[in-house]
Amino acid sequence: MKIVLPGLILISMMSCVSMKYNVYETPDNFANVHAGTKYTFYDFNDRKSFVTITSVDKDSIVGIRKKERIAVSKRNIKEIKKNKTGATVSLIGGGALLIGVTWALVDVTRNIEGTIGITKEDP
């Protein structure tokens, strides 16, 4: 149980975002960035911005951040990631369900052992 919970937390942290653009892996390829979607932008100083994209222009990406219209130059973007909240919620829910079912099976097994008379003998 002590190993399962940190493992589920680690998996949920890794699965909550997907990489859409990385300057080192796919330079100048913004094909996976679409208007109408909320993304997390990272610049070269590792500052994070949450932006809902309204359009992708030739040299900039235009969007809305905190009810303000902004334009970010493509040359200033290090990474763009997309949050996958639904996948994270379902993963955590499935992990909790798995832990609950395992706990219930262990409890039922202990009760059956006592019912049919299986006891542990001292050595």
TORRO-667019 format. One record per residue (C-alpha): residue in three letters; x, y, z. Coordinates in steps of 0.2 Angstrom, whole numbers, plus 5000, padded with zeros to 4 digits. Last residue first. Layout:
# TORRO-667019
(fivex ALA; (X; Y; Z));
...
***
This chain:
# TORRO-667019
(fivex PRO; (5030; 4890; 5078));
(fivex ASP; (5013; 4898; 5083));
(fivex GLU; (4999; 4891; 5072));
(fivex LYS; (4989; 4903; 5062));
(fivex THR; (4971; 4899; 5061));
(fivex ILE; (4960; 4892; 5047));
(fivex GLY; (4943; 4888; 5055));
(fivex ILE; (4931; 4890; 5040));
(fivex THR; (4924; 4906; 5046));
(fivex GLY; (4940; 4914; 5052));
(fivex GLU; (4948; 4911; 5035));
(fivex ILE; (4933; 4918; 5026));
(fivex ASN; (4933; 4934; 5036));
(fivex ARG; (4952; 4937; 5031));
(fivex THR; (4948; 4934; 5013));
(fivex VAL; (4933; 4946; 5013));
(fivex ASP; (4945; 4959; 5021));
(fivex VAL; (4958; 4956; 5008));
(fivex LEU; (4945; 4957; 4994));
(fivex ALA; (4938; 4974; 5001));
(fivex TRP; (4956; 4982; 5002));
(fivex THR; (4959; 4976; 4984));
(fivex VAL; (4943; 4983; 4978));
(fivex GLY; (4946; 5000; 4987));
(fivex ILE; (4964; 5001; 4980));
(fivex LEU; (4958; 4998; 4963));
(fivex LEU; (4944; 5011; 4964));
(fivex ALA; (4956; 5024; 4970));
(fivex GLY; (4967; 5020; 4956));
(fivex GLY; (4952; 5021; 4944));
(fivex GLY; (4947; 5038; 4951));
(fivex ILE; (4965; 5045; 4950));
(fivex LEU; (4966; 5039; 4932));
(fivex SER; (4949; 5046; 4928));
(fivex VAL; (4953; 5063; 4935));
(fivex THR; (4970; 5064; 4926));
(fivex ALA; (4962; 5059; 4909));
(fivex GLY; (4948; 5072; 4911));
(fivex THR; (4961; 5086; 4916));
(fivex LYS; (4972; 5083; 4901));
(fivex ASN; (4982; 5100; 4901));
(fivex LYS; (4990; 5104; 4884));
(fivex LYS; (5009; 5109; 4884));
(fivex ILE; (5018; 5122; 4874));
(fivex GLU; (5037; 5123; 4875));
(fivex LYS; (5051; 5135; 4873));
(fivex ILE; (5041; 5150; 4865));
(fivex ASN; (5050; 5166; 4862));
(fivex ARG; (5053; 5163; 4844));
(fivex LYS; (5034; 5160; 4841));
(fivex SER; (5031; 5178; 4847));
(fivex VAL; (5016; 5178; 4859));
(fivex ALA; (5001; 5189; 4856));
(fivex ILE; (4990; 5193; 4870));
(fivex ARG; (4971; 5198; 4873));
(fivex GLU; (4967; 5200; 4891));
(fivex LYS; (4953; 5190; 4900));
(fivex LYS; (4966; 5182; 4911));
(fivex ARG; (4976; 5175; 4896));
(fivex ILE; (4968; 5176; 4879));
(fivex GLY; (4976; 5171; 4863));
(fivex VAL; (4987; 5175; 4848));
(fivex ILE; (5002; 5165; 4842));
(fivex SER; (5015; 5173; 4833));
(fivex ASP; (5026; 5173; 4817));
(fivex LYS; (5014; 5166; 4803));
(fivex ASP; (4998; 5167; 4814));
(fivex VAL; (4990; 5154; 4825));
(fivex SER; (4973; 5161; 4831));
(fivex THR; (4962; 5161; 4847));
(fivex ILE; (4973; 5151; 4858));
(fivex THR; (4967; 5150; 4877));
(fivex VAL; (4983; 5154; 4886));
(fivex PHE; (4990; 5148; 4903));
(fivex SER; (5007; 5156; 4905));
(fivex LYS; (5023; 5148; 4913));
(fivex ARG; (5039; 5157; 4915));
(fivex ASP; (5054; 5145; 4911));
(fivex ASN; (5065; 5159; 4907));
(fivex PHE; (5065; 5152; 4889));
(fivex ASP; (5046; 5154; 4888));
(fivex TYR; (5034; 5140; 4894));
(fivex PHE; (5016; 5141; 4887));
(fivex THR; (5002; 5131; 4895));
(fivex TYR; (4988; 5127; 4883));
(fivex LYS; (4969; 5131; 4882));
(fivex THR; (4961; 5126; 4865));
(fivex GLY; (4950; 5137; 4854));
(fivex ALA; (4964; 5138; 4840));
(fivex HIS; (4975; 5123; 4837));
(fivex VAL; (4993; 5119; 4842));
(fivex ASN; (4998; 5102; 4835));
(fivex ALA; (5005; 5110; 4818));
(fivex PHE; (5016; 5122; 4827));
(fivex ASN; (5032; 5115; 4819));
(fivex ASP; (5045; 5129; 4820));
(fivex PRO; (5057; 5118; 4830));
(fivex THR; (5051; 5100; 4834));
(fivex GLU; (5062; 5092; 4847));
(fivex TYR; (5072; 5107; 4854));
(fivex VAL; (5059; 5120; 4852));
(fivex ASN; (5046; 5109; 4860));
(fivex TYR; (5027; 5109; 4854));
(fivex LYS; (5012; 5099; 4859));
(fivex MET; (5018; 5090; 4874));
(fivex SER; (5004; 5081; 4884));
(fivex VAL; (4999; 5085; 4902));
(fivex CYS; (4990; 5076; 4916));
(fivex SER; (4998; 5060; 4913));
(fivex MET; (5015; 5063; 4922));
(fivex MET; (5007; 5069; 4938));
(fivex SER; (4994; 5055; 4938));
(fivex ILE; (5008; 5042; 4936));
(fivex LEU; (5018; 5049; 4950));
(fivex ILE; (5003; 5050; 4962));
(fivex LEU; (4998; 5032; 4957));
(fivex GLY; (5016; 5026; 4961));
(fivex PRO; (5016; 5036; 4978));
(fivex LEU; (5000; 5027; 4982));
(fivex VAL; (5005; 5010; 4977));
(fivex ILE; (5022; 5009; 4987));
(fivex LYS; (5014; 5012; 5004));
(fivex MET; (5000; 5000; 5000));
***
